[in-house]
Structures are given as C-alpha cells and as structure tokens.
Amino acid sequence: MVAERVGRLLGGNTRAAGLFEFRVETDAQGKAGVHWRKRRECRDWAALGGGCYLLPRKVTEWSAEEPRRAHAQLTEVEAVFRIQK
C-alpha cells in the first residue's frame, strides 16, 4: 500500500522523482516506513547549470545557435495552440 502511494507520487512528479532514491521497508510489527535520500550526482549536475536554461540536443550537426532557434519556434507554436483552445 505505501509502496503504491510512493509510486503514484513519483509518477505524478517525474522531473523531481529522478533527484531522489526511495526505499519502503516493513518492520517486525508490519509497519511500513519510507526512507529517502537526495541523489548527490543529480544535485551536483543541477548546480552546474548555475541558473542557466539548458537545452538538450540530440542533433550533433546543428550549430550552437540552431537549438535555441528551434526552441523559440516550438514556444511560439505552443502559444498558438493554447490560444486556439
């Protein structure tokens, strides 16, 4: 039951879920406890961004400017779809 609740919580917060490790343990009386810790490697990676907006890119042939331009176009298209709704 507790593990299912933790799973639903993590499923609803997928971006944050990767930053933590969770473990559900049951003691001798059958009581469940949730143990968690923040993953250090994720914290260190997040600190490297230093407040910058990072755009991941899989297309290696693009210049440094093209991912930014593609993201700007995507943002405009999403705004148009929101208006159409």
C-alpha positions as CSV (number, residue, x, y, z in Angstrom):
1,M,0.0,0.0,0.0
2,V,2.7,2.5,1.0
3,A,4.9,1.5,-2.0
4,E,2.0,2.0,-4.3
5,R,1.4,5.5,-2.9
6,V,5.1,6.4,-3.3
7,G,4.9,5.1,-6.9
8,R,1.9,7.2,-7.7
9,L,3.6,10.3,-6.1
10,L,6.8,9.7,-8.2
11,G,4.7,9.0,-11.3
12,G,3.0,12.4,-10.9
13,N,6.3,14.2,-10.4
14,T,8.6,12.6,-12.8
15,R,11.1,15.5,-13.1
16,A,11.6,15.6,-9.3
17,A,11.5,11.8,-8.9
18,G,14.9,11.4,-10.5
19,L,16.5,13.5,-7.9
20,F,15.7,11.1,-5.0
21,E,16.1,7.5,-4.1
22,F,13.2,5.9,-2.2
23,R,13.0,2.7,-0.2
24,V,10.0,1.3,1.6
25,E,10.7,-1.1,4.5
26,T,8.4,-3.0,6.8
27,D,9.4,-3.7,10.4
28,A,8.6,-6.7,12.5
29,Q,5.2,-5.3,13.5
30,G,4.2,-4.8,9.9
31,K,4.6,-1.0,10.0
32,A,5.9,0.5,6.8
33,G,8.5,3.2,6.7
34,V,9.7,5.3,3.8
35,H,13.4,6.1,3.6
36,W,14.7,8.6,1.0
37,R,17.8,10.4,0.1
38,K,18.7,13.1,-2.4
39,R,21.0,11.7,-5.1
40,R,24.2,13.6,-4.8
41,E,25.1,13.2,-8.5
42,C,21.9,14.9,-9.5
43,R,22.4,17.7,-7.1
44,D,25.9,18.3,-8.5
45,W,24.6,18.2,-12.1
46,A,21.9,20.7,-11.2
47,A,24.4,23.1,-9.7
48,L,26.4,23.1,-12.9
49,G,23.5,24.8,-14.6
50,G,24.0,27.9,-12.4
51,G,20.6,29.3,-13.2
52,C,21.0,28.8,-16.9
53,Y,18.3,27.4,-19.1
54,L,19.8,24.3,-20.6
55,L,18.5,22.9,-23.9
56,P,19.4,19.2,-24.5
57,R,20.2,18.4,-28.1
58,K,20.5,15.1,-29.9
59,V,21.2,16.5,-33.3
60,T,25.0,16.9,-33.4
61,E,25.2,18.5,-36.8
62,W,23.5,21.7,-35.6
63,S,25.4,24.9,-34.9
64,A,25.3,26.3,-31.4
65,E,22.5,28.8,-32.5
66,E,20.1,26.3,-34.1
67,P,18.8,24.5,-30.9
68,R,17.9,27.9,-29.4
69,R,16.1,29.0,-32.6
70,A,14.2,25.6,-32.8
71,H,13.2,26.0,-29.1
72,A,11.9,29.6,-29.8
73,Q,9.8,28.3,-32.7
74,L,8.4,25.5,-30.6
75,T,7.5,28.0,-27.9
76,E,5.6,30.1,-30.5
77,V,3.7,27.1,-31.8
78,E,2.7,26.0,-28.3
79,A,1.4,29.5,-27.6
80,V,-0.7,29.4,-30.8
81,F,-2.2,26.0,-29.8
82,R,-3.0,27.5,-26.3
83,I,-4.8,30.4,-28.0
84,Q,-6.8,28.0,-30.3
85,K,-8.1,26.0,-27.3
